[in-house]
Amino acid sequence: MKNTAMFWVAVTTLILITTGIMATMNIPFNWVFYICVLGQILLVYMVFRVLTDNYVTNRTFRDLYEDHPMKSEIN
């Protein structure tokens, strides 16, 4: 993903964490409600940006995970 997609992931995460913090600190309901709605809109936009990002890789599912090599690669 490009930096633009990761920017939206970070912004959305911060907004939704802020919503949880505001709810536990007894901030007035209208503030929490509007921040929550903003977070939900940003979540949909973030998913759109990540899925439409022009990201190309040469990895396939046969490569499995980088932190868990295949048994044929160990020997």
Secondary structure, 3 states (H helix, E strand, C coil): CCHHHHHHHHHHHHHHHHHHHHHHCCCCHHHHHHHHHHHHHHHHHHHHHHHCCCCCCCCCHHHCECCECCHHHHC
